[in-house]
Amino acid sequence: MLFFLQMICSFFFKTLSALRLHFICLTVAVFVFILSGFIIHPIHLIVSDLRYNEAERNFNVVHKLFIDDFEDAIEQLEGIALNLEAKNQHPATDATVAAYIKKHFQMQADNKPIAFDVLGWKLDKDVIKIYAESESVRKVKKITLKVSFLFDLFDDQKNIVHVNYKKQKKSIMTNKTQWIGTLQFD
């Protein structure tokens, strides 16, 4: 972008006076700055990977959330200011993370609620990865997911859940108006 701006300024420098050049370059720079505010916007997306472990007969899930959005949600909803990047965590951090996940990610297998235990979390750059494991699940024909991560914070929030069950891969996407999805399996 800067190179493009320099090329334009160089062209005008040859044809216009120095005063006009500065005015035009300043105008172009202001226009580009204003336009970039309309084009660039934050992404409000969470991805969850749900995989069936045939040996254990349960589902393992990894939720990937942006750290700052997750901390903001906890502070707004629970009144707890988390700093997940701090070396020494508050003793209630793990319980707070687990409670949020259990409240906003629920699953039914063939209309039977499936409980998840949050195993832990780790940071990966600007993302928190939260690991969970379901109770034992036998053969499944239908999975219903209720996923409402960050809907209280962002109107444009999207949550994508990829489900891998016995070599079948399917996905759902939830948003603030449609936060329940159902998948059928053979």
Order of alpha helices (4+ residues) and beta strands (2+ residues): alpha-alpha-beta-beta-alpha-alpha-beta-beta-beta-beta-beta-beta-beta-beta
